């Protein structure tokens, strides 16, 4: 039995580590820590260890288990439709579980190097009638499910598991950070029927699109904030650390530019050129995935978007289509906490394997409550 008072979440990015500890009995009792920026992954264990020490001091608890938030440029989403003929009797939960298990096995067979992190049932078609959520006590002759699987490479997960294992810490639940955040933030835009969250990370950008408040697709492109740093480094012929500093202080501290006699307009031109490319590629992805082209709103977020500010919005070519979302550490971790609590009713939430040894069908936890 777990007698821990605090639940701990680690958000392991490619350039920064964040952690939050949350008192299960007192929501106002919480602690946050984050590392400095780093570009060398060889430092990640040291940064994690420092945060663990701080959290143990804050919580006065020995840390032996965490929940992991993580993204990757190789993150993959797979959509599957699967159907079954029934006898007209009342639809049973076991029928749904059987279909989901069948679809899951298809994904694992076709993508053996991927681990399934999230399973989202986008639609139930029961006797040719669509339902967003599973109805109670409904007769059924035929059913089909539209399911979205969000996956991460096994090698990425194993890499992080080994780091925490070496520190005597096990991983409980795993969340894809950009997906979790977008599910949380979408409720801030209830009246926008077509909504895309563009999450700019270190080496990738994630696009999560919602139609009428329900997830439609998730995609990634292998370009992020680090590419802006490299552009500045190349144009100005300076090292990457200097370029990163210039990027981070862009629009915030003119002194650094003045000291190095660098044109503000030149930095702005370099940054916006790469941002325009990210937005163009994001737009291309959205158009390829939408069956009906319509107007949509882009919400720009993530560590890589912090170089911008709403005061620069009008200078961006896509300015009429985007808003810039400022995130806090609390916002990020609340996203995972809500998913863990079954906040997204379309998602199949399973009990972690290491905590329970029952069969697949018994592992469904929040989904059918």
Buried (B, 14 or more C-beta within 10 A) or exposed (E): EEEBBBBBBBBBBBBBBBBBBBBEEEEEBBBBBBBEBBEEEEEBBEBBEBBBEBBBEBBEBEBEBBBBBBBBBBBBBBBBEBEBEBEEEEBEEEBBBBBBEBBBEBBBEEBEEBBBBBBBBBBBBBEEEEEBEBEEEBEBEEBBBBBBBBBBBBEBBEBBBEBBEEBEBEBBBBBBBBBBBBBBBBEEBEEBBBBBBBBBBBBBBBBBBBBEBEBBBBBBBEBBBBBBBBBBBEBBEBEBEBBBBBBBBBBEEEEBBEEEEBEEEEBBEBBBEBBEBBBEBBBEBBEEBBEEEEEBBBBBBBBBBBBBEEEBBEEBEBEEBBBBBEBEBEBBBBBBBBBBEEBBEBBBBBBBEEEEEEEEEEBBBBBEE
